[in-house]
Amino acid sequence: MKLDRKEILKALENITIAGEGKNMVESGAIANVITFGDEVVVDLVLHVPVMHIRKRAEDDIKKTILELVSPQAKIKINVKVETPEKSEVTGKSIPGIKNIIAIASGKGGVGKSTVTANLAVTLAKMGFSVGVLDADIYGPSMPMMFDVENEKPISIIIDSKSKMKPIESYEVKILSIGFFTSPSQAVIWRGPMAGKALNQMIFDADWGELDFLLVDLPPGTGDIHLSIMQSLPITGAVIVSTPQAVALSDTRKGVSMFMSETINIPVLGIVENMAYFTPEELPNNKYYIFGKEGAKNLAEDLKVPFLGEVPIVQSIREAGDFGRPAALQTGSVIETIFEEITRNVVQEVVSRNKNLPATEAIKITNMAGCAAVKK
């Protein structure tokens, strides 16, 4: 059997790469197609440095050739990622911080901050140096979750400049707007004021050397998210969702925001929180109160990694309320669950840093339309 190059190119015109708007052949993503009998080599050029877009493109090519050309075809795909020439970068990296991970959710109440806190302490237990930036300006949770509600960051002099010293708890460095307001005080700020406060906590702080800075974002896809992505080169994003259909709908939008052509931040994966409930008296039973494996199925559908599931456990809620993240409970099931999720996150970060170019901060060009372009 001999494969026909023109037939393969015609078949590949049925595939559109996310964010391109044109089919693979028309957009120039197919740099070359070479055939040798029943073997075909496809040279693919991508301009979007996102792992799941790369994997989806490879899968689509293989599936299309096998279905439309020949089910016996032996396919090899060479992928090259080319990013446009960059000029001035709006945001800047923070010296000493290796990886910046955004923890996000499509809607509120799904346990995003709980997951952030437990990821942070688990990373610290694994020997990493960790910081948490509480970017939820209007509903800061980290001071309570780390039992430091009454703490106030002090000012220190670093290289003749005044810097905020983050609060430390359980070997995690923390900064939050909650340190500067009373628990009963509402933060009534417009977007620019919130953005300025975030920039101060990011760049006017002495974070020191960190392996990971976790950024606990507010729910949704709004002004604060754009401000953070404008200020910082985010390594990747972790999305938290419950299995409930209404949460999954918003989660899909959150993933779409990060993987859009104008944002291009790799999605490291999805964590399913409140996955099921097991009562103490029936340890072998699982009750899927909010639906079964909804976030896991969504991850498969979107072709992003599934990082793990967290059950509904009373001690997780109690631990958060008392300011001691549940993952610190040595020998507990919760410790084991968060260790597995954290290992998966670290593995995805390592893979992302090996296979993709460094993320750059974005420049907001039209806040009214929430448009953004890569610098």
N, C-alpha and C positions, 0 to 999 in steps of 0.2 A: 504493500500500500504506500502510495506517495501523497503527502499532503500538499495542497495548493495554497501558496502564499496569499494570493488575491482573495481566495475564499475565506481564509482566516481573518484577513483585514476587514472584509465585509462583515463577518460575524462580530468582530470587536467593535463595530460601529453601534452595536446595541447596548454598550456599556457606557455609563456616565460616572465619572469620579466625583465624589462628594465635594462640593465647593467649586467645581470647574465650570458647570453649566453647559459644556459641550461633550460630545462623545469622545472616547479615548483617542480615536484616530484623528478627528477634527481638531482636538485641542493640542495635539502634538505629544500626548503622553506616551504613545507607542513610538518609540524612537526607531525600532527596527524589528522585523520578523524574519527569521531564517528557518528554512525547513531542510531536513535531511531524512528523506523517506517518511517514516512514521513519527519522526522526532521534530519538535518545533521549539525554537528558542525565541522568547519574546523579551525585548529590551524595553523596560518601562521606566519613564521619568516622572517623578511626582514633585509637585511644588508645595505640598502640604506635609510638614514633618510630624505626622500623627500616626501612631502605631496601628490603630484600628482601621484607619483609612487605607493604609498600606496593605494590611491583611485582607480587607474586603476587596480591594482591587485585584489582588492575587487570586483570591477565591473566585471572583467573578470571571476572570480570564480563563481559569481552568474549567469552570463549569460551562462557560459559553462555547469553548472549543470542543469539549467533549460532547455537548448536546447538539450543536449546530454544524460541526465539521466532521468529527470522527470520535466515537467512544474509545477507540484504540490508540488515540494520539498520546505520545509521551511528551509531556510539557515541562519545559524549564523556563523560569522567569527570573530575569536579572533586574533588580530594582535599584535605581539611583535617585536619591533625594537632592533636588536642587532648590535652594531658596533664593528669592530675588535679592539683588544687591541692596545692601542696607546703607543708609546715610546716618543721620543723627538719631540716637536712641533716646526716647523721652524718659524712660525709667532707667534705673541704675541698680546694679547688684549691690548687695551689702557685703563688704569685705569680711571673710571668715565664715560665711554661711554657704554650705555646699549645696543643699537642696531645699527648695521652698515648695511645700505641698499645700494646696488649697483644699479644704474640706468643705463641701458644699451640699446643699439639698434643694430640691425643687420647691418644697413647701415646708412650713414650720411644723414643729411637733413630732418630727420623725426620729429625733435622738441624735442629731448631727453633733451637738456639743458634747454629749455623753461619749460618742464614738471618738471625738477629737481628744478628750481628756484621757480616755483609756488607751488610745494609740500612743499618746505622748508618754505616759508612765511605762508602758510596755517597751517602747523604744529605749527609754532611759534604763530600764532593767536589763536590756540586752547589751548595754554598754555604750550606746550612742549618746552624744550630747544633743539636747533637745530644747527648743523654745516653742512657746505658743503665743501667737498674736491673736487676741480676741477682737476680730474685726466686726463683730455684731454690735455696732454702735448703739442701736436702740434697744437691744435686749442682751447685754453682756452676761455671760454665765460662768466664765472661768474663775472669777474670785470665789464664788460659792463652791464650785466643784473641787477647788484645790484648798479650801478652808483658809483663804487669805483675804476675806472680805474687809478686814480692818487694817490691812497693810497699805502703805503709801510708798511708791517708788521715791528714792532719794536722788539728788543730783550729785554727780561726781565729775571731776575734771579729767578728760582724756585728750592728750595732745593739745592742751590749752583750750579745749572746747568743753562746754557744759553738756553732759549727757545724762539721760535717765538710766538708772540701774534697775533692770527688771526684777520683779519679786521672784524668789525661788521657793518651790515647794515640791517635795518628792523628786528632787534632782531635775526639775523642769523649770526653765526660766519663763516668766509670764508677764505680759503687759496687756492691759485692758482699760477701756474707758471707765469701767466700773471702779477702778482705783481712785478716780478723780471726781466721782459723784457719790451722793448718798444713796442707799438702797431704795429709798422712796422717791428719789428725784428722777423725773422723766427727762430724757435728752430730746429737746425739741429743736433740732437743727435742720437746715436745708442741706442739700447735697454737698456744696462746696465747703461748708463748715465741717461736715463729717469727714470729707476727704482730707482737709487740712489736719484734723486731729489724727487721722490714720498715718499721714506722712510723718508727723512728729513722733509717733510711737515706733514707726519703722526706722527712720533715718536719724532721729535724735536720741537713740537708745544705744547703750553699750551691750549688744548681744554677745560679744565675744566670739569664740569659735563654736560653731554649731554644725552638726551633721544634718540636722533637720530643723526647719522652722515650719510648724504647722499653723496655717492661717484659718481660723474658724470664721467662715463667712456667714453673713445673714442668709436666711432662706430666700429663694427666688432668684431672679436674674435682673438686677437693677444697677443703680448708680454706684453703690459701694463696690460691687463686683468690678465694674469698669475702672473705678479709681484704683483698686488694688492691682488690676492687671496692667494699668497704665504706669503704676509706680514700680512694679517688681517683675522680674523675669521668673514666672512660675514654672517650676520643674514639671509639675503634673497635678491633676485634680483627682480627688477621691469623692465619689457621690454617695450619699447616704439616703436610703429610702425604706419605707415599709412595703410589705407585699400588696397593700391596698390599691385598688385600681385608680382612685383619685390621686394618690401619691405618685403612682407610676407615670401618670400622665404628665405631672409636673417634672418628674425626674427625667423623662425623655427630653423635655425642653431644656433642662439644665445641661444634659450631655450635649445637646445640639448647640448650646451657646459656646461651650468650650471647644468643640470640634469644628465650629464654623470657620469659613475661610479667613475671616477678618480677625479671629482670635487665635486659633491654632495652638491651643494648649492640650497636650496629651492627656487623655482620661485614663488614669492608672487602673480604674475599676470601680465597681459598685459594691457597697456593703448593704446587706439586707438586715435591718433592725426590726425588733418585735416579730421575728419570723414565726414563732410558735410559742405556746405556753405548756409547760409540764408542771402539774401540781406535785408538791412534795409527797403526798400520800399515794400518788400514781406515777412513779418515776419512769415507767415504760410508755406512758401515754403522751401524745403530742396533739395539742388542739390548735388548729390554724385559725386563730381569731380574725386576722386581717386578710386571710387568703393564703394559699400555699405557693411558695416559690415564685411569687410575682416578680421580684427584683432579679432573681436568678434567670428567669425566662427573658426578662427585658435585656439583661446583659448579653445573653446569647443572641437575641434579635438584633441588638445594636453592634454586635461583634466587639464588645469591650470585656475585659476580664471580670469575673465574679470573684470577689475577694473573700467572701464568707458571710455567714449569717449569725445573728445574735438573738437568742430567745428572749421572751419576756420573763425576767427574773426579778423578784421583789428586791433582792439585795443590790441590784444595779441601781435602781431608783434610790434606795436608802443610802447607798454609798455616795451617790452624787449629791444628795441633800445634806449629808454630813461632811462633805468635803474630803472624802478619801476614795478615789476612783476604784471601782470594783476589781479591776485587773490586779490590784495590789494584794488581793486575798490569796496568799500562797496556798497552792494545792487545790484551789477551787476549780470548778468547771469553767467559770467565767475567765479565770486566768488563762486556762488552756485555749479557750475560744479566741481571746484577743491575741494570744501569742501566735496562733495560726493566721489570723487576719493580718497582723503586723508583719509576719514573715512574708506573706503574699505581697503586701505593699512594698516592702524593701526589695523583693525580687523584681517587681515591676519597675521600680525606680532604677535598679541596676540595668535592667534590659533597656529601659528608655534611654538612659545616659550612654549606653553602648551603641545603640542603633540609630538614634535620632540626633540632629543638631541641637545645640542649646536653644532654649526658648528665649525670646527677647520680649521686653515690655512693649505694649502697644501704644499707639498714639490715637487719642480720641479726636475724631474730626467733626462729628455731628452728634452732640449729646442728645438733641431733641429726637433724632431718629435712631439713637443708640448704635450709630455706625462707627466702625473702627477700622484702621488699616495698620498692617505691620510696617514697622520702620525698617 
